[in-house]
Every structure is written in structure tokens, then in C-alpha cells.
Amino acid sequence: MSVVARFEDLASGSATKVMVDGVAVALVRIDSDVYAIGDVCSHANVSLSDGEVWCDEKQLECPRHGSSFSLLTGHPDTLPATQPVAVFDAKVVNGDVHVEVRK
């Protein structure tokens, strides 16, 4: 696992793009939880970390066409995207956010 951020530096309800072992990852904090999914929309070559976080639904919306991806599964819940994005293990240890990318 790679340390990618300090938990306290992440605003709740927002996404941040980080690079982990050469892979773009959207890191999302919702309250005391942190999620990590692939940062590139499966429908268009757009950075998901520029999109809106839907906290109650635990989704990240693509800023270009509005597809929402589950932070838990990576599956799109709305069209036009039909393919999931990768979901990665993320955890907080001593205030550091760790993410593991499996290629």
C-alpha cells in the first residue's frame, strides 16, 4: 500500500486526484470514510475527481456526461457509462491515507 495523502487534508464530500504506482486514482472522503476508485470515466476520457460527490449515495459523478459511479463497486448507476471503473483498497493508518492499486 502506498501513502497518498493525509486524511486531515481531504475535505469531506470532495474528490482529489492522486497517482498511485502510475495509476490515476480518485480519492474521496465522506465524513470519516475514504474511498479510492479509478479516476478516468469508463465512457469518456474525463477525470472523475473533477466531478461531484454524492455523499448519501456514495457516488462520484462524471463532470462531462453525468454518469455516477459507485464508490463501493465502481459500477455506473446512470447512463451513458455502462462499464465500471476500478475500485481500490483504501485505509487510514495514523492519519495517513494508504491506497493499494492492483494492476
N, C-alpha and C positions, 0 to 999 in steps of 0.2 A: 504494500500500500504506500502511496505517495502522499506527503503532506502538501496540500494545495492552498490552504488559507487558514486564517484564524477565525474561529466561529464568531467571535465578538465583532469582527469586521464586516460580517454579512448582515445586511438589513433583512428583517423578516418580510416575506411577501415579495421578494425580488430574486432575480436570477443573475448570476455572474458567470462569464465565460472563463474557464481555466484550461490549461493544456496539461495533460497527464500522459506521459510517455508518448508524446507526439499525437495524441488524440484530443480533439476539441470536446470539452465536456461543459454542459450547462449545470452549474451548481446552484441549487435552490434551497433557501432557508424558509421554513414556515414554523414560526414560533421556536420551539426547542428541537425541531427535527431538521435534518438536512438530507437532500436528495441529489443524485447525480445521474443525468441522462445524456445521451449523445446530443451535441449542440447543433447538428445540422438536420434541418427538416427533411423527412424522407420524401416529400413531394417536390420541394424546390430547394435549391442551394442557398438556404437562408439560415442565419444564426438564430436558434431558438432563444438564446439568452437575451435577445433584444425584445422578446415578446412579453406578454402579460402573464403573471402568475395568478391562478385561481386557487386561493388557499383552501376554501371549503371543499372543493372538488379534487384537490391535489393534482392540478393540471397546469401545463405550460402551453400557452397559445402562440402559434407561429405568427409573427408580425405581418407576413405577406398575404396569406390567404385565409388565416383564421382557424386552421386545424388545431385542435387541442390534444396534447399528448399526456397520458397518464404518467405521473412521476413514479408510480409504483411498478407499472408493467412496460411502459414505453409505447403502448398501443395508442393509436389515434382514436379519439372518441367522436370526432367530427370530420367530415369531408372538407377538402378534397384529398387529404392524405389517406392512404389505405394500408401503408406499410409501417410497422413500428420502428422506433429508434431504440438504440441500445440503452440498457439500464445498468448502472454500475453500483458496486457496494460503496457506501459512504458511512463514515462514523466519526464521532468526535472523541478525541483522546486528549485529556489535559488541555482542552481549549483549542487544539489543532484539528482541522478537518482533514481526514485521510480518505483517499479515493483509490480504489483498485480497478484498473482497466484490464479486461481480458480481451486480447486480440484474437 
